[in-house]
Amino acid sequence: MATPRLNALGRHLAVAGFMGAGKSTVGTELARRLGRAFVDLDAEIVRRSGREVVDLFAELGESGFRALEESTARDVLDAAEPVVVALGGGAVLPASTRELLARHAFTILLEVDPDVAWARARESGRPLARDEAAFRALHAARRPVYEAVADARARDVDEALLHAAGIHVGVGSTEELADLVPGEGAVEIVIDRHVAGIHGVSVQLALGSRDVAVHEVPGGEEAKTAAVLERLWRSLRIGRDGVVVAVGGGTTTDVTGFAAATYMRGVPWVPVPTTLVGQVDAAIGGKTAVDLPGAKNLVGAFHWPHRVVVDPALLETLPDGERRNGLAEVVKTGLLAGQPLWELPEPAQVRACAVFKGAVCLADPHDRGARAQLNLGHTFAHALEAAADYALPHGHAVALGLLAALRLSGLHEECRTVERLLRPALAHVDREAAWRALARDKKAADGRPRLVLLDAPGRPRWGVELPEADVRAALDELIAS
Ligand SMILES: NC(=O)c1ccc[n+]([C@@H]2O[C@H](COP(=O)([O-])OP(=O)(O)OC[C@H]3O[C@@H](n4cnc5c(N)ncnc54)[C@H](O)[C@@H]3O)[C@@H](O)[C@H]2O)c1
């Protein structure tokens, strides 16, 4: 089998599978989540020909229909703008279509149980779903073709989104690292020194079959400095066929990702986040950075990971304070998604947040649009952190920032939810310093901050400019007098 593609970044997302798998339903939702156009290949054939599939089959015979399907697939897959395309059950049969998929698409095989497929397809009046025995025989015969063309398999939208973003989530997945780190080349592990003492041995054992070197970095923001970055540049030895594996929280993955983005003008990297912040946020979406004195994340790059391996079991050793930092991001994600994700058990919570962030970032990999919503509450949080000279824990600042954004959105019940879940005490910072920092925020236009507000949970609006007095009042309300 050819090397599978790793994600749908800049490529079409093709949904393949048997009749009745639900390709159109799943494809429509994937397109909505990824902000892409949706093409249902059968519907496109009908649109172009002005005839129904049943009539085309009757008129042209199966081979005539397949030729039409092949040329329509070629037009769709040759187009530059990435779309989500649902392929008809037989569309992957021609070798030329399979080659185009390999070149231009990330293909997901939508799995379906033959009984479910038959129950759905028999109602549809499709030409190849008139006889159950023939239908089941066709299902068995086509399976190897689907498997050969698939880069990943999924049963639902969430699973498909995780694959499309190149994210693997699973309790215990650290043990599978040798298989999950793509390629066969050498591996360089960059690991938080503290985490190395806890999980380092299991990570190394898991990668034992690969040629491995290990580099330790400090925990906390101390890792995100030019000095640590230079040390990494000097100590990395891999070529472009190697992979850098980052094991630690968001500071480790940020600095390692930036080292991977810049070393030899870019080598593959795989974050293995070990904090809740890392698993639900920092390791996902390909933003990497280091800090300059007084300027967090000022120097960085977009460098999409070859795979993100999220193992919620690694969180068992996380101190409570770090978990609280992560919970603030979980609450933010739940508010953006319009679902109380914080009520889920931790592994499901992590997975749901990874799905959400992965989809938003895949829709907007370079932060030019929809990704701005991820800043909900963060404009205020950054201002408070800066005014506190970063002595305020990030989760605390985000919790306060969420309160401000929700108050300005008029969502009082959600304010109470944030207060109940995160219990943020007012910040002891200088009001003027916080206000100056807010006006300096990277997302401010002409000194006027652009905010993310919610019309309702699940309905974010970004780039919102409000009267200065309202923003200032919302900030003041977060600060102890
Ligand atoms: N790139 C992005 O999109 C993005 C998004 C959000 C945040 N970030 C960045 O992430 C950073 C914050 O990340 P963080 O909150 O993970 O902090 P961190 O990386 O500093 O980790 C927090 C602490 O937890 C310890 N730790 C990590 N994993 C552990 C484990 N499993 N068991 C016990 N201890 C463990 C670390 O040693 C450290 O002391 C910030 O620099 C922020 O800018 C980046």
The ligand as an SDF file (V2000), in Angstrom:
LIG
                    3D

 44 48  0  0  0  0  0  0  0  0999 V2000
    0.4600   27.0360   20.4150 N   0  0  0  0  0  0  0  0  0  0  0  0
   -0.7550   27.2640   20.8440 C   0  0  0  0  0  0  0  0  0  0  0  0
   -1.7210   27.2540   20.0750 O   0  0  0  0  0  0  0  0  0  0  0  0
   -0.9710   27.5030   22.3060 C   0  0  0  0  0  0  0  0  0  0  0  0
   -2.2750   27.5200   22.8180 C   0  0  0  0  0  0  0  0  0  0  0  0
   -2.4330   27.6730   24.1940 C   0  0  0  0  0  0  0  0  0  0  0  0
   -1.3310   27.8410   25.0180 C   0  0  0  0  0  0  0  0  0  0  0  0
   -0.0820   27.8410   24.4620 N   0  0  0  0  0  0  0  0  0  0  0  0
    1.1080   28.0090   25.3110 C   0  0  0  0  0  0  0  0  0  0  0  0
    1.1350   26.9330   26.2350 O   0  0  0  0  0  0  0  0  0  0  0  0
    1.9070   27.3410   27.3640 C   0  0  0  0  0  0  0  0  0  0  0  0
    1.2450   26.8270   28.6120 C   0  0  0  0  0  0  0  0  0  0  0  0
    1.2290   25.4300   28.5700 O   0  0  0  0  0  0  0  0  0  0  0  0
    0.9660   24.5610   29.8860 P   0  0  0  0  0  0  0  0  0  0  0  0
   -0.1260   25.1790   30.6400 O   0  0  0  0  0  0  0  0  0  0  0  0
    0.8340   23.1660   29.4240 O   0  0  0  0  0  0  0  0  0  0  0  0
    2.2770   24.8020   30.7400 O   0  0  0  0  0  0  0  0  0  0  0  0
    3.7030   24.0540   30.8960 P   0  0  0  0  0  0  0  0  0  0  0  0
    4.1440   23.4800   29.6130 O   0  0  0  0  0  0  0  0  0  0  0  0
    4.5850   25.0570   31.5120 O   0  0  0  0  0  0  0  0  0  0  0  0
    3.3880   22.8940   31.9290 O   0  0  0  0  0  0  0  0  0  0  0  0
    2.9350   23.2490   33.2050 C   0  0  0  0  0  0  0  0  0  0  0  0
    3.6890   22.4920   34.3010 C   0  0  0  0  0  0  0  0  0  0  0  0
    3.1980   21.1690   34.3640 O   0  0  0  0  0  0  0  0  0  0  0  0
    4.2920   20.2470   34.4240 C   0  0  0  0  0  0  0  0  0  0  0  0
    3.7860   19.0250   33.7760 N   0  0  0  0  0  0  0  0  0  0  0  0
    3.5290   18.8490   32.4720 C   0  0  0  0  0  0  0  0  0  0  0  0
    2.9630   17.6520   32.2710 N   0  0  0  0  0  0  0  0  0  0  0  0
    2.8730   17.0430   33.4530 C   0  0  0  0  0  0  0  0  0  0  0  0
    2.3640   15.7880   33.8720 C   0  0  0  0  0  0  0  0  0  0  0  0
    1.7750   14.9440   33.0290 N   0  0  0  0  0  0  0  0  0  0  0  0
    2.4630   15.4650   35.1840 N   0  0  0  0  0  0  0  0  0  0  0  0
    3.0100   16.3570   36.0700 C   0  0  0  0  0  0  0  0  0  0  0  0
    3.4770   17.5590   35.7280 N   0  0  0  0  0  0  0  0  0  0  0  0
    3.4070   17.9080   34.4340 C   0  0  0  0  0  0  0  0  0  0  0  0
    5.4120   20.9450   33.7180 C   0  0  0  0  0  0  0  0  0  0  0  0
    6.6610   20.4770   34.1340 O   0  0  0  0  0  0  0  0  0  0  0  0
    5.1850   22.3940   34.1060 C   0  0  0  0  0  0  0  0  0  0  0  0
    5.8060   22.6590   35.3240 O   0  0  0  0  0  0  0  0  0  0  0  0
    2.0170   28.8530   27.2930 C   0  0  0  0  0  0  0  0  0  0  0  0
    3.3360   29.2140   26.9640 O   0  0  0  0  0  0  0  0  0  0  0  0
    1.0810   29.2390   26.1660 C   0  0  0  0  0  0  0  0  0  0  0  0
    1.5130   30.3810   25.4670 O   0  0  0  0  0  0  0  0  0  0  0  0
    0.1130   27.6680   23.1440 C   0  0  0  0  0  0  0  0  0  0  0  0
  1  2  1  0
  2  3  2  0
  2  4  1  0
  4  5  1  0
  4 44  2  0
  5  6  2  0
  6  7  1  0
  7  8  2  0
  8  9  1  0
  8 44  1  0
  9 10  1  0
  9 42  1  0
 10 11  1  0
 11 12  1  0
 11 40  1  0
 12 13  1  0
 13 14  1  0
 14 15  2  0
 14 16  1  0
 14 17  1  0
 17 18  1  0
 18 19  2  0
 18 20  1  0
 18 21  1  0
 21 22  1  0
 22 23  1  0
 23 24  1  0
 23 38  1  0
 24 25  1  0
 25 26  1  0
 25 36  1  0
 26 27  1  0
 26 35  1  0
 27 28  2  0
 28 29  1  0
 29 30  1  0
 29 35  2  0
 30 31  1  0
 30 32  2  0
 32 33  1  0
 33 34  2  0
 34 35  1  0
 36 37  1  0
 36 38  1  0
 38 39  1  0
 40 41  1  0
 40 42  1  0
 42 43  1  0
M  CHG  2   8   1  16  -1
M  END
$$$$
